[in-house]
Protein backbone atom coordinates (compact mmCIF):
# COMPACT_ATOMS: atom_id res chain seq x y z
CA UNK A 1 0.00 0.00 0.00
CA UNK A 2 1.57 3.35 -1.01
CA UNK A 3 2.33 5.91 1.72
CA UNK A 4 -0.05 8.81 2.21
CA UNK A 5 1.22 11.86 0.41
CA UNK A 6 0.28 15.52 0.55
CA UNK A 7 -1.17 16.48 -2.84
CA UNK A 8 0.89 19.04 -4.71
CA UNK A 9 -0.72 22.41 -5.43
CA UNK A 10 0.36 24.62 -8.31
CA UNK A 11 2.97 27.14 -7.15
CA UNK A 12 3.03 25.77 -3.60
CA UNK A 13 6.19 24.59 -1.84
CA UNK A 14 5.80 23.04 1.62
CA UNK A 15 7.45 25.24 4.26
CA UNK A 16 8.83 23.41 7.30
CA UNK A 17 8.76 26.71 9.26
CA UNK A 18 5.02 27.17 8.63
CA UNK A 19 3.14 28.30 11.71
CA UNK A 20 1.03 25.66 13.38
CA UNK A 21 -1.78 28.24 13.42
CA UNK A 22 -1.86 28.60 9.63
CA UNK A 23 -4.58 25.92 9.26
CA UNK A 24 -4.71 22.17 8.65
CA UNK A 25 -3.09 20.62 5.60
CA UNK A 26 -5.19 18.33 3.42
CA UNK A 27 -3.95 14.77 3.02
CA UNK A 28 -5.20 12.76 0.06
CA UNK A 29 -6.37 9.23 0.58
CA UNK A 30 -4.38 6.61 -1.34
CA UNK A 31 -6.09 5.16 -4.42
CA UNK A 32 -7.97 1.92 -3.92
CA UNK A 33 -6.15 -0.82 -5.82
CA UNK A 34 -7.94 -4.03 -6.78
CA UNK A 35 -4.76 -5.96 -5.96
CA UNK A 36 -5.00 -4.79 -2.35
CA UNK A 37 -8.73 -5.50 -2.13
CA UNK A 38 -8.23 -9.05 -3.44
CA UNK A 39 -5.21 -9.76 -1.26
CA UNK A 40 -7.21 -8.65 1.77
CA UNK A 41 -10.01 -10.97 0.63
CA UNK A 42 -7.74 -13.99 1.23
CA UNK A 43 -8.84 -15.83 -1.89
CA UNK A 44 -9.59 -19.51 -1.24
CA UNK A 45 -7.27 -22.15 -2.66
CA UNK A 46 -8.11 -23.93 -5.87
CA UNK A 47 -9.27 -27.54 -5.22
CA UNK A 48 -6.59 -30.19 -5.72
CA UNK A 49 -8.63 -31.95 -8.40
CA UNK A 50 -8.76 -28.78 -10.51
CA UNK A 51 -5.06 -28.12 -9.99
CA UNK A 52 -4.22 -31.65 -11.09
CA UNK A 53 -6.28 -31.25 -14.26
CA UNK A 54 -4.40 -28.05 -15.07
CA UNK A 55 -1.10 -29.83 -14.47
CA UNK A 56 -2.12 -32.71 -16.76
CA UNK A 57 -3.15 -30.30 -19.51
CA UNK A 58 0.43 -29.06 -19.78
CA UNK A 59 1.44 -32.39 -21.33
CA UNK A 60 -0.23 -33.12 -24.71
CA UNK A 61 0.55 -36.83 -24.28
CA UNK A 62 -1.98 -37.13 -21.45
CA UNK A 63 -5.32 -38.54 -22.57
CA UNK A 64 -8.71 -39.58 -21.12
CA UNK A 65 -7.24 -42.26 -18.79
CA UNK A 66 -4.93 -39.73 -17.11
CA UNK A 67 -7.61 -37.03 -16.84
CA UNK A 68 -10.14 -39.48 -15.42
CA UNK A 69 -7.95 -40.22 -12.36
CA UNK A 70 -8.24 -36.87 -10.47
CA UNK A 71 -11.91 -36.56 -11.41
CA UNK A 72 -12.76 -40.03 -10.08
CA UNK A 73 -10.83 -39.26 -6.89
CA UNK A 74 -13.39 -36.51 -6.17
CA UNK A 75 -16.88 -38.07 -5.81
CA UNK A 76 -18.65 -34.72 -6.09
CA UNK A 77 -16.80 -33.78 -9.27
CA UNK A 78 -17.39 -37.26 -10.74
CA UNK A 79 -21.13 -36.82 -10.23
CA UNK A 80 -21.09 -33.37 -11.84
CA UNK A 81 -19.04 -34.52 -14.84
CA UNK A 82 -21.32 -37.49 -15.52
CA UNK A 83 -24.39 -35.27 -15.22
CA UNK A 84 -22.73 -32.84 -17.62
CA UNK A 85 -21.91 -35.40 -20.33
CA UNK A 86 -25.38 -36.95 -20.02
CA UNK A 87 -27.16 -33.61 -20.43
CA UNK A 88 -29.49 -33.02 -23.36
CA UNK A 89 -26.92 -30.58 -24.74
CA UNK A 90 -24.76 -33.47 -25.97
CA UNK A 91 -27.73 -35.76 -26.68
CA UNK A 92 -26.01 -39.15 -26.51
CA UNK A 93 -28.33 -42.04 -27.31
CA UNK A 94 -27.28 -44.00 -24.22
CA UNK A 95 -26.29 -43.11 -20.68
CA UNK A 96 -22.57 -42.54 -20.09
CA UNK A 97 -21.51 -44.18 -16.82
CA UNK A 98 -17.74 -43.86 -17.16
CA UNK A 99 -15.75 -40.67 -16.65
CA UNK A 100 -13.10 -41.92 -19.07
CA UNK A 101 -15.70 -42.59 -21.77
CA UNK A 102 -17.29 -39.23 -21.12
CA UNK A 103 -13.95 -37.48 -21.60
CA UNK A 104 -13.35 -39.46 -24.79
CA UNK A 105 -16.73 -38.48 -26.21
CA UNK A 106 -16.87 -34.77 -25.39
CA UNK A 107 -13.15 -33.98 -25.34
CA UNK A 108 -10.45 -33.26 -22.78
CA UNK A 109 -10.64 -29.47 -23.11
CA UNK A 110 -14.39 -29.42 -22.62
CA UNK A 111 -14.21 -31.55 -19.47
CA UNK A 112 -11.22 -29.63 -18.10
CA UNK A 113 -12.98 -26.29 -18.54
CA UNK A 114 -16.20 -27.64 -17.05
CA UNK A 115 -14.31 -28.96 -14.01
CA UNK A 116 -12.58 -25.59 -13.55
CA UNK A 117 -15.85 -23.69 -13.72
CA UNK A 118 -17.51 -26.11 -11.31
CA UNK A 119 -14.64 -25.69 -8.84
CA UNK A 120 -14.75 -21.89 -9.06
CA UNK A 121 -18.53 -21.86 -8.72
CA UNK A 122 -18.15 -23.47 -5.30
CA UNK A 123 -15.47 -20.98 -4.24
CA UNK A 124 -17.37 -17.78 -5.01
CA UNK A 125 -18.90 -15.92 -2.04
CA UNK A 126 -22.54 -14.84 -1.99
CA UNK A 127 -22.26 -11.21 -0.89
CA UNK A 128 -25.17 -9.29 0.53
CA UNK A 129 -24.73 -6.20 -1.57
CA UNK A 130 -27.75 -4.52 -3.09
CA UNK A 131 -29.18 -6.30 -6.14
CA UNK A 132 -26.33 -8.77 -6.62
CA UNK A 133 -27.50 -12.38 -6.80
CA UNK A 134 -24.78 -14.97 -7.38
CA UNK A 135 -27.24 -17.46 -8.92
CA UNK A 136 -28.37 -14.82 -11.39
CA UNK A 137 -24.74 -13.90 -12.05
CA UNK A 138 -23.88 -17.51 -12.96
CA UNK A 139 -26.99 -17.67 -15.14
CA UNK A 140 -25.80 -14.60 -17.02
CA UNK A 141 -22.28 -16.02 -17.21
CA UNK A 142 -23.48 -19.24 -18.82
CA UNK A 143 -25.49 -17.33 -21.40
CA UNK A 144 -22.48 -15.16 -22.20
CA UNK A 145 -20.27 -18.25 -22.48
CA UNK A 146 -22.65 -19.95 -24.93
CA UNK A 147 -22.83 -16.75 -26.96
CA UNK A 148 -19.05 -16.22 -26.97
CA UNK A 149 -18.41 -19.72 -28.29
CA UNK A 150 -21.12 -19.44 -30.94
CA UNK A 151 -19.87 -16.00 -31.99
CA UNK A 152 -16.25 -17.18 -32.17
CA UNK A 153 -17.28 -20.10 -34.34
CA UNK A 154 -19.28 -17.77 -36.57
CA UNK A 155 -16.08 -15.75 -37.05
CA UNK A 156 -14.22 -18.91 -38.06
CA UNK A 157 -12.66 -20.19 -34.83
CA UNK A 158 -12.72 -24.00 -34.75
CA UNK A 159 -11.62 -24.63 -31.15
CA UNK A 160 -13.61 -22.27 -28.96
CA UNK A 161 -13.61 -24.10 -25.60
CA UNK A 162 -11.20 -21.60 -24.02
CA UNK A 163 -13.44 -18.77 -25.21
CA UNK A 164 -16.43 -20.51 -23.59
CA UNK A 165 -14.55 -20.93 -20.29
CA UNK A 166 -13.22 -17.37 -20.26
CA UNK A 167 -16.70 -15.94 -20.85
CA UNK A 168 -18.00 -18.13 -18.00
CA UNK A 169 -15.37 -16.69 -15.66
CA UNK A 170 -15.33 -13.09 -16.89
CA UNK A 171 -17.45 -11.70 -14.03
CA UNK A 172 -16.13 -13.90 -11.22
CA UNK A 173 -14.46 -10.92 -9.49
CA UNK A 174 -17.75 -9.06 -8.99
CA UNK A 175 -19.04 -11.05 -5.98
CA UNK A 176 -15.60 -10.97 -4.35
CA UNK A 177 -15.23 -7.22 -4.80
CA UNK A 178 -18.83 -6.59 -3.68
CA UNK A 179 -18.19 -8.63 -0.54
CA UNK A 180 -14.99 -6.78 0.32
CA UNK A 181 -16.13 -3.20 -0.42
CA UNK A 182 -19.94 -3.46 -0.29
CA UNK A 183 -20.74 0.23 0.17
CA UNK A 184 -18.67 1.26 -2.84
CA UNK A 185 -20.30 -1.38 -5.03
CA UNK A 186 -23.77 -0.65 -3.75
CA UNK A 187 -23.29 2.90 -5.00
CA UNK A 188 -22.18 1.58 -8.40
CA UNK A 189 -25.13 -0.81 -8.68
CA UNK A 190 -27.53 2.01 -7.85
CA UNK A 191 -25.94 4.23 -10.51
CA UNK A 192 -26.09 1.45 -13.07
CA UNK A 193 -29.80 0.93 -12.42
CA UNK A 194 -30.58 4.66 -12.51
CA UNK A 195 -28.40 5.63 -15.47
CA UNK A 196 -28.36 2.45 -17.57
CA UNK A 197 -24.56 2.56 -17.85
CA UNK A 198 -22.08 -0.30 -17.86
CA UNK A 199 -20.68 -1.40 -14.53
CA UNK A 200 -17.16 -1.26 -15.98
CA UNK A 201 -17.63 2.38 -16.98
CA UNK A 202 -18.71 3.27 -13.45
CA UNK A 203 -15.81 1.27 -11.96
CA UNK A 204 -13.32 3.24 -14.05
CA UNK A 205 -14.78 6.49 -12.79
CA UNK A 206 -14.80 5.33 -9.16
CA UNK A 207 -11.58 3.32 -8.97
CA UNK A 208 -9.59 3.69 -12.19
CA UNK A 209 -9.90 -0.06 -12.90
CA UNK A 210 -12.59 -2.63 -13.71
CA UNK A 211 -13.70 -6.07 -12.55
CA UNK A 212 -12.14 -7.43 -15.77
CA UNK A 213 -8.65 -6.55 -14.55
CA UNK A 214 -9.49 -7.93 -11.12
CA UNK A 215 -10.72 -11.22 -12.63
CA UNK A 216 -7.51 -11.58 -14.65
CA UNK A 217 -5.52 -11.01 -11.43
CA UNK A 218 -7.51 -13.81 -9.76
CA UNK A 219 -6.82 -16.14 -12.71
CA UNK A 220 -3.10 -15.55 -12.41
CA UNK A 221 -3.23 -15.91 -8.63
CA UNK A 222 -4.85 -19.33 -9.08
CA UNK A 223 -2.35 -20.18 -11.84
CA UNK A 224 -5.06 -20.80 -14.39
CA UNK A 225 -3.90 -20.94 -18.01
CA UNK A 226 -2.78 -17.46 -19.04
CA UNK A 227 -5.12 -17.68 -22.03
CA UNK A 228 -8.04 -17.27 -19.61
CA UNK A 229 -6.51 -14.15 -18.04
CA UNK A 230 -5.74 -12.69 -21.47
CA UNK A 231 -9.29 -13.21 -22.77
CA UNK A 232 -10.93 -11.97 -19.56
CA UNK A 233 -8.71 -8.92 -19.05
CA UNK A 234 -10.11 -7.02 -22.05
CA UNK A 235 -13.75 -8.12 -21.94
CA UNK A 236 -14.85 -4.60 -20.95
CA UNK A 237 -12.94 -3.01 -23.85
CA UNK A 238 -14.95 -3.90 -26.96
CA UNK A 239 -14.86 -0.27 -28.17
CA UNK A 240 -11.06 -0.16 -28.07
CA UNK A 241 -10.66 -3.64 -29.54
CA UNK A 242 -12.79 -2.81 -32.57
CA UNK A 243 -11.43 0.71 -33.12
CA UNK A 244 -7.87 -0.64 -33.00
CA UNK A 245 -8.71 -3.33 -35.57
CA UNK A 246 -8.20 -6.28 -33.21
CA UNK A 247 -8.05 -9.59 -35.12
CA UNK A 248 -8.07 -11.80 -32.01
CA UNK A 249 -11.36 -13.65 -32.43
CA UNK A 250 -11.37 -14.94 -28.86
CA UNK A 251 -11.00 -11.51 -27.28
CA UNK A 252 -13.65 -10.06 -29.57
CA UNK A 253 -16.08 -12.88 -28.76
CA UNK A 254 -15.69 -12.58 -24.97
CA UNK A 255 -15.97 -8.77 -25.16
CA UNK A 256 -19.09 -8.96 -27.35
CA UNK A 257 -20.63 -11.37 -24.83
CA UNK A 258 -20.13 -8.73 -22.13
CA UNK A 259 -22.57 -6.46 -23.99
CA UNK A 260 -25.47 -8.89 -23.50
CA UNK A 261 -28.19 -7.88 -21.04
CA UNK A 262 -28.33 -9.44 -17.60
CA UNK A 263 -31.19 -11.66 -16.55
CA UNK A 264 -32.44 -8.97 -14.18
CA UNK A 265 -32.29 -6.14 -16.74
CA UNK A 266 -35.58 -4.77 -18.03
CA UNK A 267 -33.86 -2.70 -20.71
CA UNK A 268 -30.84 -3.65 -22.81
CA UNK A 269 -28.75 -0.51 -22.60
CA UNK A 270 -26.10 -1.76 -25.05
CA UNK A 271 -28.56 -3.11 -27.63
CA UNK A 272 -27.83 -0.62 -30.40
CA UNK A 273 -24.08 -0.86 -29.96
CA UNK A 274 -24.25 -4.65 -29.89
CA UNK A 275 -26.27 -4.76 -33.12
CA UNK A 276 -23.95 -2.27 -34.82
CA UNK A 277 -20.80 -4.17 -33.85
CA UNK A 278 -22.40 -7.53 -34.64
CA UNK A 279 -23.18 -6.35 -38.17
CA UNK A 280 -19.67 -4.92 -38.58
CA UNK A 281 -17.84 -8.01 -37.32
CA UNK A 282 -20.01 -10.67 -38.98
CA UNK A 283 -20.51 -9.05 -42.38
CA UNK A 284 -20.90 -11.80 -44.99
CA UNK A 285 -21.11 -14.62 -42.41
CA UNK A 286 -24.75 -15.40 -43.24
CA UNK A 287 -26.30 -15.29 -39.78
CA UNK A 288 -28.31 -12.46 -38.25
CA UNK A 289 -28.14 -11.34 -34.63
CA UNK A 290 -31.63 -12.69 -34.02
CA UNK A 291 -30.68 -16.10 -35.39
CA UNK A 292 -27.57 -16.33 -33.23
CA UNK A 293 -29.33 -15.12 -30.09
CA UNK A 294 -32.14 -17.61 -30.65
CA UNK A 295 -29.50 -20.35 -30.97
CA UNK A 296 -27.96 -19.21 -27.67
CA UNK A 297 -31.37 -19.23 -25.97
CA UNK A 298 -32.03 -22.78 -27.13
CA UNK A 299 -28.60 -24.05 -26.09
CA UNK A 300 -29.01 -22.45 -22.67
CA UNK A 301 -32.18 -24.49 -22.09
CA UNK A 302 -30.19 -27.69 -22.73
CA UNK A 303 -27.06 -26.63 -20.89
CA UNK A 304 -28.44 -25.00 -17.72
CA UNK A 305 -29.39 -28.15 -15.73
CA UNK A 306 -25.91 -29.66 -16.03
CA UNK A 307 -24.32 -26.46 -14.72
CA UNK A 308 -26.73 -26.17 -11.80
CA UNK A 309 -28.45 -23.02 -12.97
CA UNK A 310 -31.85 -22.06 -14.33
CA UNK A 311 -33.08 -20.35 -17.47
CA UNK A 312 -33.58 -16.57 -17.55
CA UNK A 313 -37.11 -15.25 -17.36
CA UNK A 314 -36.56 -13.29 -20.58
CA UNK A 315 -34.86 -14.74 -23.65
CA UNK A 316 -32.08 -12.83 -25.41
CA UNK A 317 -34.04 -12.72 -28.67
CA UNK A 318 -36.88 -10.97 -26.82
CA UNK A 319 -34.46 -8.22 -25.79
CA UNK A 320 -33.99 -7.21 -29.42
CA UNK A 321 -37.12 -5.09 -29.07
CA UNK A 322 -37.37 -2.36 -26.40
CA UNK A 323 -39.32 -3.37 -23.30
CA UNK A 324 -42.90 -2.15 -23.23
CA UNK A 325 -44.18 -0.24 -20.23
N, C-alpha and C positions, 0 to 999 in steps of 0.2 A: 504494500500500500504506500503510495507516494506521501512525502511529508507535506503538511499544511504549509502553504506559502501565501504571503501577502500579495494580492494582485497588484501589478504595476499600473500606475496612472500616468497619463501623458504629462511629461514635464515635471514629474515628481520624483525626488530622490530622498529616500529615508534618511532622517537626521537623528543620529544617536543621542544628541543633546536636546531633543525635543522635550518641551515641558510636559510633565505628566498631567497637566491641567488642560492640554490642548485638545482633548477629546479622544474617544476610543478609535482605534484603528480597525478597519474591517478585514476579517480573515475569510478567504473563500474556502468553501468546502471542497474536498478533493472529488474528482469525477468518480462516478460509480462505474466500476469495470465489471463486465460479466464474468471475467476470470475469477475475480475476488468473490462475487456472489456464489459462483458454482463451487469454488473451493470451500467456502463456508458451509455449503449445503452438504458436504461430506457424501459425495455420490456413492451409492452402493456398488459393490463389486459385481462384475459380470459373472453369471453362473459358470461353474467349471465345464458343464456340458457344452455351452456356447463357445467358451474359450478353446476347447478341444476341437470343435468343428472348424473354427477359424485357423487353428494350427494345421489341421489336416488339409485345408484348402490351399495352403502354401505349396503343397507338393502335388503336381498334376498326375503323378502315378497312383495316388490314392483313389479308390473307387467305392462303389456302394458297400462292399463288406467292411471297409475301414470306417466309413461314415456311420454305418449302422451301430457300431460298438458304443460310442458315447451316448447316442440317442437311447439305445436299449438299456443303458445303465441308469437312465433317469425315467422312472415309470410315468411320471406326469407328462414329460415331453414325448415319450413313446405314444401315449394315448392321444395327444394333440396331433402328432404327425400322422397317425393312422386315420384320425378323423378328417384331417386335411386332405389326404390323398383319396379318401373315399367320398369326398364331397361331390355334389352334383356339378361343380365347376369342371372337374376332370371327366366325369361321366363314364367311368369304367363299367364294363358289363358285369363284373363279378366283384365281390368284396375282397379288398387287399388286406391280408392279415399279417404280413411280414414287412418290417421296416425296410429291410434290404430290397425287397421287391418293389416297395413303394418308391424308394430312391431311384431304382433302376428305371421305373416307368415315368416318373415326373422330372427326374434330373437332379443331380447333386446341387447345382446352384439354387434351384428352386427350394429344395428342402433346407439347405443351409440358411438361406435368407428368411424362410418361414421360422426356423428355429431361433434365429437372432431376434426377429420381431416378437416372437412369443416370449422370449426371455426378457426383453426390454419392457414389454407390456406389463409384466409382473413387477418390474422395478419402479415404475413411474408412480409418484405420489398422487393423491387425490386432494388437491388443495381446496380450501374453502375460500374462494376469492371471486366474489361477484357471480357473473354468469358462467364461469368456466365449469364444464362438465367433462371429466376425463372420458367417459363412455362416448359422449358425443364427439369429442376430439378424435378418438380412435376410429369412429365411424367416418368422420370427414377424411382422416388419413388414409383409410382403405379406399375410399372413393377416389382420392387424388392419386393413389398408387396405381389403381386400375387404369385411370385416365392417362397417367404418365407413360405407362407401358404401351398402351394402345396408340398414343400420340407418337411415341418414339418409333414404333413399328410402322406407322403411317409415313413417317419421314425416312424410312428405309433401314432402321436399325434391326438386325436379326436377333441378337441376344440382348434382351431388355430386362433381365431379371434384376441387375444392379439398380437400374432406373426405378423399377417397382419398389425395391427395398428402400432406396433413398427417399422416395416420395412418402413411403410409409413412416419413415423416421423424421421427416423434415420439421415437424412441429413438436418433437419430443422435449425440447427445452422449455416450452411454455408452462407446463404444470410445475416444473421445478422452479423456474423463475417466479411464478405467481405464488408459490409456497414460501419462498425466501423473502420476497419483497412485496407482500400482498397489497399494501396501500398504494404503492406506485402503479401496480398493474390494475388495480381496481379503477384508478383514475383513467388509465389507457382504455380499458374495456368500456367505460362510460362514454369516453370521447368517440370511440369507434362506433358505438350504437347511435350516438347523437349526430355524428357528422358523416357516417358512412365511409370512413377512410380506412385504409389498410393498417393493420396492427403494426407492421414493420415501419411504416411511415411515421407513426406516432412514437415508436420506440426510438427512431433516429432523432426525433426532436427532443425527446425526454432524456435519452442516455448517450446518443452518439453511436449506437450499435443496435443490432437486431437479434431476434431469437434464432435467426439462421446462423449467425456467427457463433452464438452460444451452443447450438446443436452440433456444429462442426467441432467445437472444442470438446464437447462430451464424447463424440465419436473417437477423437484422437486420445482422449483420456482413457477410454475403454479399449484402445488399440484395435478398433474395428478397421477393416480395409480402408485405406486412404481414399479410395474411389467414392465411398459413401460420404466422407467429409467434403470432398471436392464438389460433389453433386449437390449436397445440402447447403453448402456455404453461400451459394449464389441464388438460392431459390426465391429470394425477395427482390432480385435484380433483373427481372425480365426486360424492363425498359432499356437498361444499359446493355444487356446481352444482345438485343436485337439491333439497337442503334450502332453498336460496335461491329456488327456483322458476324456474330459468333456462329461458328459452324459445328459446335459441339452439341450433337443431337440430344445427348443425355441431359446436359445442363438446361437446354431449352425446354425439354419435356417436363422436367421437375419444376422449373420456374413457371411454365404455363399452368401446371396443375395447381400451383399456389394461388392462381387467380380465380379458381372455382369458388362458388359460394359455400358457406358452412351450412350444416344441417339446421342450425337455429336461425339462419338469416331469412328475413322476409323478402328483402330486396337484394339483388345481385349488383353491388356497387361497381364491380369491374366488368360487367357484361359487355359493354360496347368495346372496351379495350381488348377483352378476350376475343370477341368476334373479329375485330380488325386484325389482330396479330395472327389469329388462326387462319384467316384468309390469306394473309401475307406469307406465312410459313408453309402452308399446305397447297399453294397454288399448283394446279395440275395434278394433284394426287387423287382426285376423283371421289372424295368423301366430304360431305358437308359437316358443319359443326353439329347440327341436329342429329345426323346419323351416328357420329362418333359418341355423342353424349348419350344417345339411346342405347348404344352398345355397352357403354360403361354402366348405365343403370341396370341393364339386364345381367351383366356379369357380377355386379354387386349383390344382386339377389341370390346368385349361386354361391358366391364366395363368402358372404357374411357369416353364415353359421359356423364354418370351419375356423374362422378367426374370432369367434366369440363376441360378435357384435351384431347389431340389428340394422335394418334398412331405414334410410332417412324417410321422414314423413313426406317430403317433397322431392320428386325426381329432378335430376339435372336438366333434362329436356324441358321440364315445365318452367324452369327458371329463364328460358330463352325469351319469354314474354314478361313484361313488367307485372308485378303483383297487383291485383285489383283490391280496392279498398272495400 
